[in-house]
Amino acid sequence: KMGIFFKIVYFLALVISLTINLFPQGYVCAVGGGSEDYNSWSDAPYSWIVQKSDSGKVLILGVSSATNWLRDYFVSFGADTAYNKTIGSRTVADLQETYDELITAKAIFIRGGDQWDYISLWKGTKTDSAINYVFQNGGVISGTSAGLAVLGDVDFSAQNGSVYPDESLLNPFNNYMRFEDNFLNLVPDVIFDSHFIERARHGRLIAMLY
């Protein structure tokens, strides 16, 4: 009986090992918001992104144009290449060429801004699929502020704008408390919130979890 037991354990271990090898999963880096700078708090998470992506290509996504600061920052940590990619409409988000470009990345970084832009313009498009492809094939998906907000299983969507702690506690079902549970879904059973301490968002988190 013990021999059969060990054979079963060995078989299950082999299946698990094969599953991990056949379906490698990537990494998520959720940055809580704030101004990045050289030789500052941001060095640790941003260099970790580059390290976990094997110093490969980093694509920095947003819905509007951006400076080259983040590009240069990632390169300073050893990224082979990094550049901004603007995906400002559902038309662009759903282009095959957009998908083909995104899946060449080893890391994707979603900038701050308004998470409703990302949800309303990218959800259900080839951009959505490409981000998941990179993650499922061992890449790094990361974001800060609004970019962080869309990385969880459930996202505070900000569809009607931000929601403040006092109004959240007074009425958890107020009109600003809007959620999305069908976009990216990278981290099961998690909701991310940013600028947590500086904006005293403890109260609204209680309401969100409720």
N, C-alpha and C positions, 0 to 999 in steps of 0.2 A: 504493500500500500504506500509506503514511504517512497519507493522507487517511482510509482505512478505520480505521486504528489510532486516530486522534484521535476519529473518530465513536464508536467502541466505548468509549473512555475517557469521552467526554462522556455517553454513554448510561448507563454504570455510575455516574458521578457524579450524574446526574439521579435514577437509581433509589435510590441511597443517600440523597440529599437528601429525596426523597419519603418514604422509609421513616422517616427521622428525624422528619419533620414529621407523618406519619400516626401514628407510634407513639412519641411522646415518652417518654423514660424519666426518672425522677426522681433524687433524691439520697439518699444514705445518710450519716448521721452517727453513728459509733460512739464513744461516750464511755466512757473506760476505768474509770469508777467513782471514787468519792471525794466529799467533801462540797462541794457548790456554794456559792458566796457572791457577793454583789455585789462588784464591783471585785477579782475574784480570777481564777484560771485559767479558771474556767467561763464567764466572759463571752464569750470568743472563740468556742467551739463553739456555745453556746446562741444567741448573736446571729446566727451564721452560719445556724442553722436558720431563724430568723425571716426573715433576708434572702432565703434561697433559696425560702422559701414565699411571697414577695411580701407579707410582713406580713399574711398571712391567718389563718385559724382554725387553732389548735393544739389537738389533742386529746391529753390525757395519759392513757395507759391503764395499768391495773393490775387485780389481782384482788381488791383490798381498798380500803377508803376511804383517803383521803390528805388532808393539809393543803392549803391554798391557796398554799403557798410557791412551788412551781414555776409555778403559774398566774400569780401576780403577777410572777415573774421573767421569764417569756416576754413578758408585757404590757409590762414595763419596756423591752424591746428593740424595741417597736413592733408586736407582734402585735395584730391587730384584735380578737381574742378568744381566750381560752384557758381550758380547764376540764378537770377530772378526769372520767374515765369509768371506772366500775367494771364489769368483765366477769368475774364470779366463778363462773360455771358454764357448762357446755356449752349449756344451754338458752338463757341470755342471749346467749352467743356466736353462736348459730345463729338468732337472731331476725332477721326481715327489717328490722325497725325499727332494730336495731343496725347492720346493713349500711348502711341508708339514712342513718343519722347519720354513720357513719365516713367515707363517701365524700364528705361535704361538707367534710372537713378539707383544708387545704393542707399541714399537717404533722402527723404522728403521732409521739408520743414514748412509748416503753415504759419504764416505771419499773424500778428495781432490785427485787430480791426473790428469787424462786426461778424459774429458767427452766423447770423441769419443770411448774410451774403453767401457764405460757403454752403450752407444747407440749401438755400433756395436756388442757387446757380449750379451747384455740382451734384446734388443728390440724384441718384439714378442715372447718371451720365457715365461716359467712358472715363472721365476723371475719377469718379468714385471707384470704378472698377480697377483703374490703374493703381490707385493708392493702396487698395486691398491686395493687388497682385504683388506689389513691392514688399508689403508686409508678410504675405504668405510665403514669399520666397527668400526670407531671411534679411530683408532690408530694415531700415530704421524709419519709423514715422514719428515725427515730432512736431511740436507747435508751442506757441506762447500766447497767453491771453486768449483771444478769440480762437486762435489755432489750437490751444489746449482744450477749449470748451467742446470741441467736436470729436475728441479722441475716445470718449467713453461709450459705454453701452447705452446710456441715456444722456442726452445733452440738454442743458438749458439753452433754448434756441434763440432767445432775445427777439422773437418774432415781432413783439409789440414794444420793444425797447428793454432797457435794463429794469431790474426789480431791486428795491432797496430793503434792507433788513427790517426796518420798522413796519413797513406796509406788508411785508411777507408774514411777520408774526401776528399782525392784527387780522390778516385775512390770507391764509395760504392759498386760497383759490381766486386771488385777484387776477385781473385781466392781463397782467404782465407775466404771470407764472405759466410760461409755455415751454413744452418739452418736445424733443425729437428722439425717437427710438429706432429709426431706420436709416441711419447714415453712418457709414464707416464701421461702427460697432467693434472697435478694436480691443477694448478691455471689458470683459464681461462683468456685469453687476457693479459698475463704477460710474459715478458722475463726477466730473472734474469742475472745480471752480478756481478762479484766479484772483490775484490781488487780495488775497484772503484777509490778511491782518491789516494792511494799510487802509482798506476800505471797510473794515469791521463787518465782514460778510458772514460771521458766525451765525447770526440770527436767521439770515435767509437760507443757510444750509439746513438748519433744523426744519424750516418750512418746506424746503425742497424734498428732503428725505421723507417728510410726512406725506 
